[in-house]
Amino acid sequence: MAAQINYADVEVGTELPAGSFPVLRSTLVRYAGASGDFNPIHWNEKFAREVGLPDVIAHGMFTMAEAIRVVTDWTGDPGAVLEYGVRFIKPVVVPNDDRGAVIEVTAKVAAKLDENRVRVDLTATSAGLKVLGMSRAVVQLS
């Protein structure tokens, strides 16, 4: 499957549709099972607080994966993402309630590259704090 976005139709500054991704403790337990990352900071409130965290936090790779969904939803093809990298700057704190946390993601085309590729810069926040820095993807368009 190829990206459904045409390179010629994209300009630097094009904003992708934003995403809002809820995170519950149960989501983290399922992710731990899928990823094999059972570090107790992701599910045990007592342990998380003992090591200096404010509460249980989402896995960094989970947060990263949620953020790139804005790009894959835009392109219609997860395989269109050729490169993706982030810096983890703040954790996504997930309280033990019915609301949990929310990861808010915005993205825009930052550069048009050769061979129908674009660089997309993403911004991910939770509880009003930026959680990912230097979040960038290189995407192959049609």
Legacy VTK file of the C-alpha trace (Angstrom):
# vtk DataFile Version 3.0
C-alpha trace
ASCII
DATASET POLYDATA
POINTS 142 float
0.000 0.000 0.000
1.336 3.442 -0.878
0.804 6.728 0.922
-2.485 8.326 -0.068
-0.992 11.823 0.090
0.510 13.285 -3.080
3.857 15.045 -2.660
2.813 17.814 -5.068
-0.206 18.637 -2.891
1.864 19.214 0.257
3.517 22.472 1.267
5.958 23.240 4.052
3.748 24.199 6.984
0.917 21.829 6.063
-0.706 20.773 9.330
-1.742 17.174 9.763
-5.008 16.382 11.565
-4.266 16.381 15.301
-4.700 13.279 17.457
-5.869 12.764 21.008
-5.001 9.387 22.527
-6.377 8.305 25.916
-4.193 6.136 28.146
-5.567 4.069 31.020
-3.668 1.837 33.419
-5.273 -1.152 31.701
-3.755 0.092 28.413
-0.301 0.015 30.021
-0.790 -3.526 31.312
-1.805 -4.709 27.834
1.185 -2.892 26.313
3.501 -4.486 28.877
2.235 -7.909 27.826
2.706 -7.144 24.141
6.138 -5.550 24.527
7.538 -7.684 27.325
8.382 -4.528 29.308
7.056 -5.282 32.793
9.036 -2.574 34.591
6.905 -1.806 37.679
7.048 1.963 37.065
4.439 1.269 34.368
1.907 -0.512 36.576
2.808 -0.303 40.294
1.987 3.059 41.858
3.827 2.317 45.112
7.011 1.351 43.281
6.801 4.334 40.916
6.537 6.740 43.844
9.384 5.000 45.714
11.724 5.688 42.793
10.725 9.355 42.683
8.021 9.425 40.030
4.735 11.235 40.667
2.719 8.118 39.747
2.708 5.282 37.222
4.048 6.436 33.840
3.406 5.244 30.302
6.149 3.331 28.503
8.282 5.648 26.389
7.928 3.415 23.348
4.138 3.377 23.830
4.090 7.187 23.897
6.276 7.283 20.792
3.966 4.826 18.999
0.843 6.798 19.877
2.413 10.000 18.520
3.331 8.538 15.117
-0.298 7.490 14.626
-0.988 11.076 13.526
1.410 10.544 10.617
0.269 7.022 9.698
-3.392 8.092 9.815
-2.529 11.013 7.511
-0.636 8.915 4.968
-2.941 5.904 5.151
0.158 3.686 5.075
2.330 2.890 8.122
5.026 1.699 5.696
5.383 5.257 4.399
7.283 6.190 7.568
10.941 5.716 6.617
12.573 7.259 9.705
11.250 8.260 13.100
12.991 9.495 16.198
12.186 11.322 19.419
13.728 12.459 22.680
11.849 11.517 25.816
11.681 14.715 27.871
8.779 14.203 30.302
6.827 11.102 31.256
3.137 10.611 30.583
1.741 10.258 34.103
-1.236 7.890 34.200
-3.441 8.239 37.290
-5.492 5.293 38.501
-8.945 6.636 37.649
-11.533 6.370 34.882
-9.976 9.237 32.901
-6.319 8.190 32.958
-4.113 10.416 30.826
-4.353 11.804 27.310
-1.540 12.220 24.804
-2.256 15.171 22.479
-0.328 15.204 19.204
0.017 17.834 16.507
2.239 17.632 13.444
3.222 19.652 10.425
5.337 19.275 7.329
8.649 20.941 8.166
10.552 20.267 4.933
10.104 18.851 1.450
12.953 16.486 0.615
14.103 14.689 -2.529
12.333 11.648 -3.979
8.808 12.600 -2.810
9.792 12.553 0.838
8.837 15.036 3.530
9.992 15.645 7.078
7.171 15.898 9.569
7.755 17.468 12.982
5.475 16.314 15.787
4.561 17.845 19.130
3.252 15.541 21.857
1.890 16.805 25.159
0.135 15.328 28.163
-1.429 17.303 31.020
-0.170 20.472 29.340
3.475 19.355 29.327
5.570 18.532 26.283
6.492 14.843 26.601
8.495 14.272 23.411
11.215 16.478 22.000
12.921 16.424 18.613
10.046 14.261 17.366
10.561 13.920 13.626
9.604 11.526 10.887
10.678 11.177 7.275
7.734 10.067 5.178
7.532 8.735 1.616
4.611 10.262 -0.291
3.117 9.352 -3.655
LINES 1 143
142 0 1 2 3 4 5 6 7 8 9 10 11 12 13 14 15 16 17 18 19 20 21 22 23 24 25 26 27 28 29 30 31 32 33 34 35 36 37 38 39 40 41 42 43 44 45 46 47 48 49 50 51 52 53 54 55 56 57 58 59 60 61 62 63 64 65 66 67 68 69 70 71 72 73 74 75 76 77 78 79 80 81 82 83 84 85 86 87 88 89 90 91 92 93 94 95 96 97 98 99 100 101 102 103 104 105 106 107 108 109 110 111 112 113 114 115 116 117 118 119 120 121 122 123 124 125 126 127 128 129 130 131 132 133 134 135 136 137 138 139 140 141
